[in-house]
Amino acid sequence: MTDDEKKTRKAHGAIRPALGALSGALAGFAALAVAEPVAAWVRPQAAPVLAVGGAAIDRTPAAVKDWAIREFGTDDKLVLRAGILAVLALSALALGILALRFRRSAASGVLLFGAIGGAAAVARPDSAGITDALPSAVGAVAGAAVLFLLAGRLRAPAAEGGSVPGDWDRRGFLLAATAAAAASAGTGALGRALQGVGSRNAAASRDRVVLPAPASPAPAVPTGARLRIPGISPFTTPNGDFYRVDTALAVPEVDATTWRLRIHGEGVTRPVTLSYDDLLRRELIERDITLTCVSNEVGGPYVGNARWTGVRLAGLLAECGVRPPSRGGPADQLVARSVDGMTIGSPVEDLMDGRDALLALGMNGRPLPFDHGFPARMVVPGLYGYVSACKWIEDLELTTFDAYDAYWVRRDWAREAPVKTQSRIDTPKPFARPKAGPVMVAGVAWAQHRGIDGVEVRVDDGPWQEARLAAEGSRDTWRQWSFAWQASKGSHTLTVRATDGTGEVQPERRTRTVPDGASGWHSVVVTVE
C-alpha cells in the first residue's frame, strides 16, 4: 500500500463514524416521518412520540410530576417531548455508528424501538386496539431499511476503477442519503397535512358555534369586587392566561359535529347519547367559578376564575334516572372519560347537592378553547380539578368508589378532595425592593363553595392585622384583598392567612400537594429601601 493510499484510508476511516451517525439520524428521521401519515390514517394520538410520551406520563410518580410542574409549569409537556426526541436522536446516532460493523443488528435495533412505540400506543387508556401500533411499526420498518441501505454504502468499495482499501461508495452514499432525506421530508409533510385536515375541521366546528343566551345568566360582578391595584390577579382570568395542567402531550382537537357524550352505568334508568347540538338546545346557565389544581403549591399560580356557560350536571343526571346516595342511589362516583383516555372520578352526592356543577360549553363568553376542553368539560365548584374538571369529555359512567379507581387515585391521590382554604400575596413579589413608606400588599384568597369571610396579614412576627376585602363575587369565586402597610427600611417577611365562610382559619402547617392538596400560610420576603 502506497503512502497516498494509507493517507486516504486514514482520512476515510476518520470520517466514516460521522457518516455512520448521520445514517442513523436519517434513519430516525425517516421512521418518525413515515409514522406521521400512518398516524393520520389510524389515529393522531398513536404517533410514536405522543404514544411514548403518554406512557411516560402515565408511569411518572406523583412526586416527579409535582417537581416537573414546579420547575417547568405548563411547559412540562414541551420539555417531555424534547426529552423524548433527544433520547431518540442519541439512540439513532449510536445505531448508525454500530451499523458500520453490525448492519443487521443496528437495523434490528430500529425495529426494537418501533416495537416499544407500538406497545406504548396499544397500552394507552385511549387506545383503539392493535391498529394503534401501526404508526410505530411501519415507521420502524422504513427507518431500518434506510439505515441498512446507507450503512451498506459506507461499507462498499468504489463503484468503478478499483478501490483503495477501506474506501466506500461516496457517490452512492451521497445519493442515497439525499434521497432518504428528501423522501422523509416529503412524507412527514404529507402526514402533517393529513393531520391538519382533522385540526382544521375541529377549528371550523368551533368557529361555527354561537352560544345561546343563558336562561340563567351570571349575576353582575358586584361593584368593588375588582380592586385596581397594580400586580393583583384580576377578578376574571382571561382565557389565554388561565392555567392548564393535564396529561395531554398534544391538546386534543375534537370536531364538535362528530363528537358524542354517552351517559350510562349504575342507577341510570335512561341511558343517553348526546350530540353537541343537543347540549346547545338545552337550558344553559352561566356562573363565575374559580378552579384550582391540586398540584398548586402554597402561593402557586394554578388557580383562576372564569365565567362558565353550560348545562347543569344535576339536571342532566336526574333526567337519566340518577339519584344521589342520600336518596337511595346505588352509584356514589361519576367517572368522566376524556377523548385522550383520562378518567376523573367525582362524588355523585357533591354533583347533585345544589351547587352549580356544570357540563361547561363556554368560557368567558366564548366556546371553550381547545386548551380548556372544547367541546365540553366539567366544572364543579369546591372540588380540585383532578376529581371534577375532566376536559374533552366524551363519557360519563355512574359507578362506585369501591368498584373503580380513576387515573389519579391509582397514583396515590385521594378519592375525594374538596378545595382547601388558601390565600396568596400577589404584590409585592418575593425579593421585591419597595421604597420605605406606604406599600400596598394585595392578593387573592379562595375556598370555593364556602367562600372567604376574612383575610389577615402579619409583618414579621408582629400581630395579625385585618386586610380589606373586596366585594364577594360569590361563594364559588376567589376574593381579592388588600392591606396598606407603612413599610420601614430593612428586610421583612409578609405572611397572609384567610378565614373561610364556615369560620375555619387557614392552617399554618405546610403540607405537600399529595394526596389531597397543599396547605399552609403563604409568605414573601422583601427588602425595603
Summary of the structure (lengths in Angstrom):
residues: 529
radius of gyration: 28.8
end to end distance: 79.8
largest distance: 96.8
contacts: 1824
relative contact order: 0.10
helix: 39%
strand: 22%
